[in-house]
Amino acid sequence: MRLFAAVLPPEEALAELAARVDALRALPGADALRWTERAGWHFTLAFFGEVDEGLLPELHTRLARAAHRHEPHELRLAGGGRFSDRVVWVGVDGDSAALKGLADSAAAGARRAGVPMDRHRPYHPHLTIARNRGTTSLAPYVAELAGFAGRVWPVRELSLVRSHPPTPGVAGRQPRYEVVAAWPLGR
């Protein structure tokens, strides 16, 4: 199964972001972007890819340990940016060092559980809101996100999420995400 570790923002924070995304979707050229669905908004900590079911018990143990090593901390959705002209994302404000530490621990736990982590990249906390399907400039969207700052919320758990790919050949379909397990942060 295709898995990743994530932090899921609370509904109140997602509602604030949804209002800002609605405004972005009204900008000229927004129909050329593929907007991610609110149900899929999350902060990926570590992407595991296809994981053999036989590794799940050890992965659960390692992720539980990782979660317990990190105390709850506060974040808020704030600002935004882009990866080249491919992705528009919303960033975080608050204890991003704690989020990075949690991401590093999740990746290390997965490696110790036997999950190949050869595609692991340095962690950059972001929540993807749109992908470019063509040559649209993403600069106006990033500029509109510059002043965005949502409410502060506590990060209290680490989630293991399964990604169900979209149905091939069906235009507009997006992945569906399912929380497989979650562990509280701290002792």
BELURKA-V882005 format. One record per backbone hydrogen bond with DSSP energy under -1.0 kcal/mol. NH is the residue of the N-H (numbers start at 0). CO is the residue of the C=O. E is the energy in kcal/mol with one decimal. If there is no record, write none. Layout:
# BELURKA-V882005
nh = <NH | NH>
co = <CO | CO>
e = <E | E>
This chain:
# BELURKA-V882005
nh = <2 | 3 | 4 | 5 | 6 | 13 | 14 | 15 | 16 | 17 | 18 | 19 | 20 | 21 | 22 | 23 | 24 | 26 | 29 | 31 | 32 | 33 | 35 | 39 | 40 | 42 | 44 | 45 | 47 | 48 | 50 | 54 | 55 | 58 | 59 | 60 | 61 | 62 | 63 | 64 | 65 | 66 | 67 | 68 | 69 | 72 | 74 | 75 | 77 | 78 | 80 | 82 | 85 | 86 | 87 | 88 | 89 | 92 | 94 | 95 | 98 | 99 | 100 | 101 | 102 | 103 | 104 | 105 | 106 | 107 | 108 | 109 | 110 | 111 | 112 | 113 | 114 | 119 | 126 | 128 | 129 | 130 | 131 | 132 | 141 | 142 | 143 | 144 | 147 | 149 | 152 | 154 | 157 | 158 | 159 | 160 | 161 | 162 | 163 | 169 | 172 | 175 | 177 | 179 | 180 | 182 | 184 | 185 | 185>
co = <48 | 160 | 45 | 158 | 42 | 9 | 10 | 11 | 12 | 13 | 14 | 15 | 16 | 17 | 18 | 19 | 20 | 23 | 26 | 28 | 29 | 130 | 128 | 36 | 37 | 6 | 4 | 4 | 2 | 2 | 0 | 51 | 52 | 54 | 55 | 56 | 57 | 58 | 59 | 60 | 61 | 62 | 63 | 64 | 66 | 154 | 152 | 92 | 90 | 147 | 88 | 86 | 82 | 82 | 129 | 80 | 126 | 75 | 73 | 93 | 94 | 95 | 96 | 97 | 98 | 99 | 100 | 101 | 102 | 103 | 104 | 105 | 106 | 107 | 108 | 110 | 109 | 116 | 89 | 87 | 87 | 33 | 85 | 31 | 137 | 138 | 139 | 140 | 144 | 76 | 74 | 72 | 182 | 5 | 180 | 3 | 177 | 1 | 175 | 166 | 169 | 163 | 161 | 159 | 159 | 157 | 155 | 66 | 69>
e = <-2.4 | -2.0 | -2.8 | -2.7 | -2.1 | -2.0 | -2.3 | -1.7 | -2.0 | -2.7 | -1.7 | -1.5 | -2.9 | -2.3 | -1.4 | -2.0 | -2.5 | -1.7 | -1.9 | -2.0 | -1.6 | -3.3 | -2.2 | -2.2 | -1.7 | -2.6 | -3.3 | -1.3 | -2.1 | -1.2 | -3.0 | -2.0 | -1.2 | -2.6 | -3.0 | -2.1 | -2.6 | -2.7 | -2.4 | -2.0 | -2.3 | -2.6 | -2.2 | -1.4 | -1.3 | -1.2 | -2.5 | -1.5 | -2.0 | -2.8 | -2.2 | -1.8 | -2.4 | -1.3 | -2.6 | -2.6 | -2.3 | -2.3 | -2.2 | -2.2 | -1.5 | -2.5 | -2.3 | -2.1 | -2.3 | -2.7 | -2.2 | -2.3 | -2.3 | -2.4 | -2.6 | -2.1 | -2.2 | -2.4 | -1.5 | -1.5 | -2.7 | -1.4 | -2.3 | -2.6 | -1.6 | -2.2 | -3.1 | -1.3 | -2.0 | -2.5 | -1.7 | -1.2 | -1.8 | -3.4 | -3.1 | -3.9 | -2.5 | -2.8 | -3.2 | -3.3 | -3.4 | -2.7 | -3.4 | -1.6 | -1.5 | -2.4 | -2.3 | -3.0 | -1.4 | -2.6 | -3.1 | -1.8 | -1.6>
